[in-house]
Amino acid sequence: MAAPPGSAAAAAGAPPGEALAAALAAWDGLLGAARVRRDAATLERYASSTGSCGTRPLAVLRPATAAEVAAVVRVAGRHGLPLYPLSTGRNWGYGDACAVADGQVIVDLGLMNRIVEVDAELAYAVIEPGVTQQQLSRHLVEHGLPLWMDCTGAGPDTSLVGNVLERGFGHSPYGNRYASVAGMQVVLADGDIVETGFGHYPGARATRLFPYGLGPHLDGLFTQSNLGIVTQMGLWLMPQTACVEHFICRVEQHGRIGAVVDALRPLRLDGTLRSVVHIGNDLRVISGGRVFPAELAGGRTPLPAEVRLALRRADGIGAWTVSGALYGSRAQVAAARGALRRALAAAGQRVQFLDQRKLALGAWLARLLGGAAGRRLRAKVALGEALFEMNRGVPNGRFLAGAYWRRRGGLPAGFPLGANPALDNCGLLWVSPVLPLRGEALLAVHALAEPIFARHRFDLFATFSMITERALGGVLTVAYDKDDADEVARAKACYLQLFDAVMAAGYIPYRVGLQSMDRLDNGADPYWRAVARIKAALDPACILAPGRYQGGGGAR
């Protein structure tokens, strides 16, 4: 097997077959054969991807401690073999469990799933990369701790650390997740184990409380990078509040969403709206409850306008749906509710508020009505219940349904339990531009994307989230049928055209998939040259994840 271009083995000039055999023998001795896998079934599973093509690893290693990770890295360095670390390998739409290129050795950190510490008074947890959203959520409930974690819609089995390291965002007031990190443990390419912040001082008492430490603040170097392997992280949690109310605003006309965004911006800036506010178009909401209705569409793609309108009316949704949550004491929530009503009324909109009492009443009424009306109401209640849980840090897999939109087999049996879009052969590519928190910017990005999706015959799922008080994070989804070769080719073309268009317009994505790593650097950007110099200093043999957020043409 030839060493892949850009890999550590190729750079070292070592015979790759001999190097791999020697490294596998050493890893067997370190981890035991059961945690060093090279069988075809395992390699195929890790090569599965929602992207248009996966990458195939040389082997899969499963260390269980930071010391084992450090030993694994030292072996890789001796034999010139590239490693690609994963937390749980559920990076849907951006790479799943795949490395950037073929021929890298996967380091799966899923066995490192210890909740090391939870401090209820100061509201933080210390966790390893294999800790899932569901695991931490259940831990807080089972131990009666008055804390909520922030969660995303990626499913219960996804890694908290993995998402934070991609600078992902969730739903609650702690939804800008990287802002809640306090102290990391990182294994470097030479096997050193580094504690960031105050953590490297023995007996430091504020490591999880004051994230910056003393001297240069290094934590950001290990997000969206290939400079180290994070093996532990401090994460702030949210104290439970006396009152939580979810709000939903249905915007009937597409063009009116701009005024709604502008009406909500002052409330986000002044802290009235503390949570991340999500704005989804009709197709994004429709795809959360069903797969592509092939019979209604009569073989046409994208979804015909008349079918789209009929589904919108049947589901009782508008062109856009705005949702978020209010947190605090009953008085604080009442004041925020009034401010939100007034702001949206000025934009010509009404808002609906949901709490546990209203949801229970809706469920009772759905049972009483029965028939089609009861089913529609029950579906709305189920959505409200899922959103309400998410606002309190209870992950729910139902929001993964959109990944299955074009899958021929539809939703798998038992969905959402155990849902895995990569293994279920879903086609999913995400472009995630960041834009100013202005209505005109949202409409401009949508207008840029819409003709591209139409040209390639895909349904445009669009979500824009108020991830900070000043910025919207967009997620534009290309969902496609992986069993249709023509559709796969069109999906790749649509994705690349869209990616290049948002970049050219100045709406730079907040994260990218593997298929875009080689499009980040034009070869003349001083920023990426600086990144390359840091990489050369910390990992001169390019052992760790070559090509990942690297610049300098190192992606392929």
Buried (B, 14 or more C-beta within 10 A) or exposed (E): EEBBEBBBBBBBEBEBEEBBEBBBEBBEEBBEEEBBBBEEEBBEBBBBBBBBEBBBBBBBBBBBEBBBBBBBBBBBBBBBBBBBBBBBBBBBBBBBBBBBBBBBBBBBBBBBBBBEEBBBEEBBBBBBBBBBBBBBBBBBBEEEBEBBBBBBBBBBBBBBBBBBBBBBBBBBBBBBBBEBBBBBBBBBBBBEBBBBBBBBEEEBEBBBBBBEBEEEEBBEBBBBBBBBBBBBBBBBBBEBBEBBBBBBBBBEEBEBBBBBBBBBBEBBEEEBBBBBBBBBBBBBBBBBBBBBBEEBBEEEBBBEEEBBEEBBEEBEBBBBBBBBBBBBEEEBBBBBBEBBBEBBEEBEBEBEBBBEEBBEEBBEBBEEBEEEEBEBBBBBBBBBBBBBBBBBBBBBBBBBBBBBBBBEEBBBEEBBEBBBBBBBBBBBBBBBBBBBBBBEBBBBBBEBBBEBBEEBBBBBBBBBBBBBBEBBBBBBBBBBBBEBEEBBEBBBBBBBBBBBBBBEEEBEBBBBBBBBBBEBBEEEEEEBEEBBEEBEEBBEBBBBBBBBBBBBBBBE
